Amino acid sequence: MGLIAAVVGIIIVAVVVGVVVSNNNKKNSNLSTTSSSDSSTGASANATTQQTNPNDPSSFTKDPTLHQSFYGMAYTPVGSQLPDCGNSLAAVIQDIQIMSQLTPRVRLYGADCNQSALVLEAIKQTKVNMTVYLGNYPVPTDNGTAYTRQRDEIKAAIQTYGTDHIGGITVGNEFMLNYVTQNAITDVNSAAANVGAAILLANIQDTQSMLTTMGVTIPVGNADAGSYFNDEVLAAVNYGMANVHPWFANVSATDSASWTATFFQQQDVVLAESLSNNATMYIAETGWPTKSSDVGNESNGPSIASVANLQIFLDNFVCQANTNGTGYFFFEFADESWKDAEFGGVEGWWGLFNQEYIFVCPLLE
């Protein structure tokens, strides 16, 4: 029975890897209710979701080309960056309707612009089986202003929606990477680095205290670049989320899946196992960019940012990780135009979809 289940799971993954990644353009305004077909393959270019009752978001029809094959998905609602805050419940509902057909788990990065409550409300209205890992994105140089602001948003969301659909609260995203880089520190466990770790630990402990005071039990974790976990920080949390990107390690697309698995095991899982709390480890981000906004960044050396190379990574990594029981959050649900505008290069082009809910790459046989 277990072997059959595993084989069926692999078949489902093979289907979604061939279908989920399909053409070019997702906009969080009005989800198309008709699909534009790729004449060469007969594949639907749009993820199509239609509500049979326009007043009931739970009445949406499923897209037959989508399958729950991903362990989890990294997600930021469009318009969730201060100071603009242009996100909306209608847009998040559409995102959740699509994502719930790909995964039962979603990971947020921060809590600004009411995104915690928006996602939980969307899950409530769509009635999907979805667990969200809320995020608090503190910065080391503002005396706790960003942390406190987001902590209060998370607290309000818990008070409104309870804990049924919350898998954890992740305090910090690449906090230590940013701290040691900005301060020219080479050892993330050095005395100098521990000054930054103390700031992050105070935020983590404050979140844990808040939950205790509220009388709720939610795991508290931390996310960082895969080789930048501080031992004291990781020893204080229930889980760690490691960003593991073969692209930035200058690994080829062909070797990317095996490299990701090996790096995560040797660098992050082994570290967690060496600490007394043995925190559960997840891959917080992994993926492959489909393009670059400039020629200078379109290659990492052995491979280029392309649809074909994303497909290679998906075909190998997703099946491998699901079979091995690795918890991961694929990076990411949709392209993020704000990142392209701010950083350029490949930063905005990691999505399975673009801003019109159209699959990012053509169906590959």
C-alpha positions as CSV (number, residue, x, y, z in Angstrom):
1,M,0.0,0.0,0.0
2,G,2.8,2.4,0.9
3,L,4.6,1.6,-2.4
4,I,1.4,2.2,-4.4
5,A,0.8,5.5,-2.6
6,A,4.4,6.6,-3.3
7,V,4.1,5.7,-7.0
8,V,0.7,7.5,-7.2
9,G,2.3,10.5,-5.6
10,I,5.1,10.5,-8.1
11,I,2.7,10.2,-11.0
12,I,0.7,13.2,-9.7
13,V,3.9,15.2,-9.3
14,A,4.9,14.3,-12.8
15,V,1.6,15.6,-14.1
16,V,1.8,18.9,-12.2
17,V,5.4,19.5,-13.2
18,G,4.4,19.1,-16.8
19,V,1.3,21.1,-16.5
20,V,1.6,23.7,-13.7
21,V,4.5,25.3,-15.4
22,S,2.9,26.5,-18.6
23,N,3.0,30.2,-20.6
24,N,3.7,33.9,-19.7
25,N,1.7,36.7,-17.7
26,K,-1.1,36.8,-12.9
27,K,-2.8,40.0,-12.0
28,N,-4.5,40.2,-8.7
29,S,-7.6,42.0,-9.9
30,N,-10.0,39.8,-11.8
31,L,-9.3,36.1,-12.3
32,S,-10.1,35.0,-15.9
33,T,-13.0,32.6,-16.1
34,T,-12.0,31.3,-19.5
35,S,-8.8,29.6,-20.4
36,S,-6.5,30.6,-23.3
37,S,-5.3,27.4,-24.9
38,D,-1.9,26.7,-26.2
39,S,-2.6,25.3,-29.6
40,S,0.6,23.3,-29.8
41,T,-0.2,21.3,-26.7
42,G,-3.8,21.8,-26.0
43,A,-2.8,22.9,-22.5
44,S,-4.6,25.7,-20.6
45,A,-2.4,28.7,-20.4
46,N,-4.4,30.3,-17.6
47,A,-5.2,28.8,-14.2
48,T,-9.0,29.0,-14.4
49,T,-11.2,29.2,-11.3
50,Q,-14.8,30.2,-11.6
51,Q,-17.2,30.7,-8.7
52,T,-20.6,29.0,-9.2
53,N,-22.0,31.4,-6.7
54,P,-20.4,34.9,-7.1
55,N,-21.2,35.7,-3.4
56,D,-19.6,32.5,-2.1
57,P,-15.8,32.1,-2.6
58,S,-16.0,28.5,-1.5
59,S,-18.1,27.6,-4.5
60,F,-15.2,27.8,-7.0
61,T,-14.6,25.1,-9.6
62,K,-11.3,23.4,-9.7
63,D,-8.8,23.6,-12.6
64,P,-8.2,20.0,-13.8
65,T,-4.6,20.8,-14.8
66,L,-3.7,21.6,-11.2
67,H,-2.8,19.1,-8.5
68,Q,-1.7,19.3,-4.8
69,S,1.8,18.2,-5.5
70,F,3.9,20.8,-3.7
71,Y,4.6,20.5,0.0
72,G,4.3,24.3,0.4
73,M,4.4,27.6,-1.4
74,A,6.2,30.8,-0.6
75,Y,3.7,33.7,-1.0
76,T,3.4,37.5,-0.6
77,P,0.1,39.1,-1.6
78,V,0.6,41.7,-4.2
79,G,0.7,45.2,-2.7
80,S,1.9,44.1,0.8
81,Q,4.9,46.4,1.0
82,L,4.9,49.6,3.0
83,P,4.1,52.4,2.5
84,D,1.7,51.7,-0.3
85,C,-0.3,48.6,1.0
86,G,-2.2,48.0,-2.2
87,N,-3.3,44.5,-1.4
88,S,-7.0,43.4,-1.2
89,L,-9.1,40.6,0.1
90,A,-10.6,39.9,-3.3
91,A,-7.1,39.4,-4.8
92,V,-5.9,37.2,-1.9
93,I,-9.1,35.0,-2.2
94,Q,-8.2,34.4,-5.9
95,D,-4.7,33.5,-5.0
96,I,-5.8,31.1,-2.3
97,Q,-8.3,29.5,-4.6
98,I,-5.4,28.7,-7.0
99,M,-2.8,27.8,-4.4
100,S,-5.1,25.4,-2.6
101,Q,-5.1,23.3,-5.7
102,L,-1.3,23.1,-5.6
103,T,-0.5,22.8,-1.9
104,P,-2.0,22.6,1.5
105,R,0.6,25.0,3.0
106,V,1.7,28.6,2.4
107,R,4.4,30.6,4.0
108,L,4.3,34.4,4.5
109,Y,7.4,36.6,5.0
110,G,5.9,39.5,7.0
111,A,2.7,40.9,8.5
112,D,2.6,44.5,7.2
113,C,-0.4,45.7,5.3
114,N,-2.7,43.3,7.2
115,Q,-1.6,40.3,5.1
116,S,-1.9,37.8,8.0
117,A,-5.6,38.6,8.4
118,L,-6.2,38.8,4.7
119,V,-4.8,35.3,4.1
120,L,-6.7,33.8,7.1
121,E,-9.9,35.5,6.0
122,A,-9.4,34.1,2.5
123,I,-9.0,30.6,3.9
124,K,-12.1,31.0,6.0
125,Q,-14.2,32.2,3.0
126,T,-12.9,29.7,0.5
127,K,-13.1,26.8,3.1
128,V,-10.0,25.2,1.7
129,N,-7.6,22.9,3.6
130,M,-4.8,25.4,4.0
131,T,-2.2,26.0,6.8
132,V,-0.4,29.3,6.8
133,Y,3.0,30.0,8.4
134,L,2.7,33.6,9.5
135,G,5.8,35.8,9.3
136,N,7.3,38.7,11.1
137,Y,10.1,40.5,9.2
138,P,12.2,42.5,11.8
139,V,15.2,44.6,10.9
140,P,18.2,45.1,13.2
141,T,18.5,48.8,12.9
142,D,15.2,50.3,13.9
143,N,15.0,49.6,17.7
144,G,12.3,47.0,17.2
145,T,9.8,49.2,15.4
146,A,9.1,46.8,12.5
147,Y,9.0,43.8,14.8
148,T,6.5,45.4,17.2
149,R,4.3,46.7,14.4
150,Q,4.0,43.2,12.8
151,R,3.7,41.4,16.2
152,D,0.6,43.4,16.9
153,E,-0.8,42.6,13.5
154,I,-0.2,38.9,14.1
155,K,-1.8,39.1,17.6
156,A,-4.9,40.7,16.2
157,A,-5.2,38.1,13.5
158,I,-4.9,35.3,16.0
159,Q,-7.5,36.9,18.2
160,T,-9.9,37.1,15.2
161,Y,-9.3,33.8,13.5
162,G,-7.9,31.5,16.1
163,T,-5.1,28.9,15.5
164,D,-6.8,26.2,13.4
165,H,-5.1,27.3,10.2
166,I,-1.8,28.6,11.6
167,G,1.2,26.2,11.3
168,G,3.7,28.6,12.9
169,I,5.0,32.1,13.3
170,T,8.4,32.7,11.6
171,V,10.3,35.5,13.3
172,G,13.0,36.8,11.1
173,N,13.9,36.2,7.4
174,E,17.6,36.3,6.6
175,F,18.1,38.5,9.6
176,M,21.5,37.1,10.5
177,L,22.6,37.1,6.8
178,N,21.8,40.8,6.6
179,Y,23.4,41.6,10.0
180,V,26.7,39.9,9.4
181,T,26.9,41.2,5.8
182,Q,26.2,44.8,6.8
183,N,28.8,44.6,9.6
184,A,31.4,42.7,7.6
185,I,31.3,39.7,10.0
186,T,32.6,36.4,8.6
187,D,31.5,34.0,11.4
188,V,27.8,33.9,12.1
189,N,28.5,32.4,15.5
190,S,31.2,34.9,16.5
191,A,30.9,37.3,19.5
192,A,30.3,40.1,17.0
193,A,27.5,38.2,15.3
194,N,25.9,37.2,18.6
195,V,25.2,40.9,19.2
196,G,22.8,40.7,16.2
197,A,21.5,37.3,17.4
198,A,20.6,38.8,20.7
199,I,18.3,41.3,18.9
200,L,16.6,38.5,17.0
201,L,16.4,36.3,20.1
202,A,14.6,39.1,22.0
203,N,12.0,39.2,19.2
204,I,11.6,35.4,19.2
205,Q,11.2,35.3,23.0
206,D,8.7,38.2,22.9
207,T,6.6,36.3,20.4
208,Q,6.7,33.2,22.6
209,S,5.7,35.2,25.6
210,M,2.9,36.9,23.7
211,L,1.5,33.4,22.7
212,T,1.7,32.2,26.3
213,T,-0.1,35.3,27.5
214,M,-2.8,34.7,24.9
215,G,-3.2,31.1,26.0
216,V,-2.5,29.6,22.6
217,T,0.1,27.1,21.4
218,I,1.7,27.9,18.0
219,P,5.3,26.8,17.0
220,V,7.7,29.7,16.7
221,G,10.5,29.5,14.1
222,N,13.2,31.4,12.3
223,A,14.1,31.6,8.6
224,D,17.6,32.4,7.2
225,A,19.9,31.7,4.4
226,G,21.0,28.1,4.6
227,S,24.5,28.7,5.8
228,Y,23.7,31.6,8.1
229,F,21.8,30.1,11.1
230,N,23.2,31.3,14.4
231,D,23.3,28.4,16.8
232,E,21.8,30.4,19.7
233,V,18.9,31.4,17.6
234,L,18.2,28.0,16.2
235,A,18.4,26.5,19.7
236,A,15.6,28.8,20.8
237,V,12.9,27.9,18.2
238,N,10.6,25.1,17.3
239,Y,11.6,25.1,13.6
240,G,14.1,26.5,11.2
241,M,13.4,27.5,7.6
242,A,16.5,27.5,5.3
243,N,16.7,29.4,2.0
244,V,18.6,27.0,-0.3
245,H,19.1,28.4,-3.8
246,P,21.2,26.5,-6.3
247,W,21.0,29.5,-8.6
248,F,23.0,31.7,-6.2
249,A,25.4,28.9,-5.5
250,N,26.3,28.9,-9.2
251,V,25.0,25.3,-9.6
252,S,23.8,24.1,-13.0
253,A,20.1,23.4,-13.6
254,T,20.9,19.7,-14.2
255,D,22.6,19.4,-10.8
256,S,20.3,21.8,-8.9
257,A,17.9,19.3,-7.3
258,S,20.6,17.0,-6.0
259,W,22.7,19.9,-4.8
260,T,19.7,21.4,-2.9
261,A,19.0,18.1,-1.1
262,T,22.7,17.6,-0.2
263,F,23.2,21.2,1.0
264,F,20.1,21.2,3.1
265,Q,20.9,17.9,4.8
266,Q,24.6,18.6,5.5
267,Q,24.3,22.3,6.4
268,D,20.9,22.7,8.1
269,V,19.5,19.3,9.2
270,V,22.8,18.2,10.7
271,L,23.1,21.5,12.6
272,A,19.6,21.2,14.0
273,E,20.3,17.6,15.1
274,S,23.4,18.8,17.0
275,L,21.4,21.2,19.1
276,S,19.5,20.2,22.3
277,N,16.1,21.3,20.9
278,N,16.5,19.5,17.6
279,A,14.3,22.0,15.7
280,T,12.3,20.7,12.8
281,M,14.0,22.0,9.6
282,Y,12.3,23.1,6.4
283,I,13.5,24.5,3.1
284,A,12.0,27.9,3.2
285,E,12.8,28.9,-0.4
286,T,14.1,27.0,-3.4
287,G,13.4,27.4,-7.1
288,W,14.8,28.7,-10.3
289,P,14.4,32.1,-12.1
290,T,12.8,32.1,-15.5
291,K,14.4,35.3,-16.8
292,S,16.6,38.3,-16.0
293,S,15.8,41.9,-16.6
294,D,19.3,42.5,-17.8
295,V,21.8,40.5,-19.8
296,G,24.5,40.7,-17.1
297,N,22.5,38.6,-14.7
298,E,20.9,36.1,-17.0
299,S,23.5,33.4,-16.2
300,N,24.8,32.0,-12.9
301,G,27.8,30.6,-14.8
302,P,26.8,27.0,-15.8
303,S,23.2,27.8,-16.5
304,I,20.8,30.6,-17.5
305,A,17.6,31.9,-16.0
306,S,15.0,30.3,-18.3
307,V,11.7,28.5,-18.4
308,A,13.4,25.3,-19.6
309,N,15.8,25.3,-16.6
310,L,12.9,25.9,-14.2
311,Q,11.3,22.8,-15.7
312,I,14.5,20.8,-15.2
313,F,14.6,21.8,-11.5
314,L,10.9,21.1,-11.0
315,D,11.0,17.7,-12.7
316,N,13.9,16.6,-10.4
317,F,13.4,18.4,-7.1
318,V,9.7,18.1,-6.5
319,C,9.5,14.3,-7.0
320,Q,12.7,13.8,-5.0
321,A,11.6,16.0,-2.0
322,N,8.1,14.5,-1.9
323,T,9.5,11.0,-1.9
324,N,12.1,11.8,0.8
325,G,9.6,13.6,3.0
326,T,11.4,16.9,2.9
327,G,9.3,19.8,4.0
328,Y,9.8,22.7,1.5
329,F,8.2,25.9,0.4
330,F,8.6,26.4,-3.3
331,F,9.8,29.9,-4.3
332,E,7.4,31.2,-5.4
333,F,3.7,31.4,-6.3
334,A,3.9,34.3,-8.7
335,D,6.4,36.8,-10.2
336,E,6.8,39.9,-8.1
337,S,7.1,43.1,-10.1
338,W,8.1,45.2,-7.1
339,K,11.3,43.2,-6.7
340,D,12.2,43.6,-10.3
341,A,11.7,47.4,-10.0
342,E,13.8,47.6,-6.9
343,F,16.5,45.1,-7.5
344,G,16.5,44.1,-11.2
345,G,18.2,41.0,-12.5
346,V,16.5,37.8,-11.7
347,E,14.9,39.0,-8.5
348,G,11.3,39.4,-9.8
349,W,11.1,36.3,-11.9
350,W,10.8,33.2,-9.7
351,G,7.0,32.6,-10.0
352,L,5.1,29.6,-11.2
353,F,2.6,32.2,-12.5
354,N,2.9,35.8,-13.5
355,Q,0.5,38.6,-12.5
356,E,-2.3,37.5,-14.8
357,Y,-2.5,33.9,-13.4
358,I,-0.9,32.6,-16.5
359,F,1.6,29.8,-16.2
360,V,5.1,31.1,-16.5
361,C,6.5,28.6,-19.0
362,P,5.3,26.7,-22.0
363,L,4.2,23.1,-21.4
364,L,7.3,20.9,-21.9
365,E,6.8,17.4,-23.2
